[in-house]
Amino acid sequence: MKYLRYFLLVLLVFLVAIQFINPEKNNDGYRSVALFEQEIVPTIEISSILKNNCYDCHSDQTNYPWYNHISPINYWLQEHIEEGKRHFNASVWYKYSARKKDHKLEELIEYVEQGEMPLNSYTWLHGDLSTQDTKTLLQWAQISRIKYKKQMLELAK
């Protein structure tokens, strides 16, 4: 019993102490999604779907929820954001080649069709894509791929 109280006290001190140490925020004002949206020219509906379901983890502008102020949850969220940006980052879309853009859209289609995106941990708190939103997003991505396939063909000539 003595060891349990000691352990709980140390745990409490640790949990209080880590509240004062936070990971760096993912808000780079210079790299927004503006260039991405300027290139892909989304409809209002697509822009809304991307903003509400994708940009928090797949851009350099995260809209953090209230619970991001609680450690260690904030570290868990930051890891999700960093992992999401490694796979696809709308804020650096302009740096991607036509081949890479096509591939990223292909992956987006695959992950959404398989139900891997958005992540379950995201949908628990933010809600999932509706059937109509999923259909709209997939149609947009498939149509958008045509543009990049044409660019790749032109470069191959």
Secondary structure, DSSP 4 states (H G I P E B T S, - for coil): -HHHHHHHHHHHHHHHHGGG--PPP-B-TTS-SHHHHHHH---HHHHHHHHHHTTTTSSSB----GGGGSTTHHHHHHHHHHHHHHH--GGGGGGS-HHHHHHHHHHHHHHHHTT-SS-HHHHHHH-PPPHHHHHHHHHHHHHHHHHHHHHHHHHH-
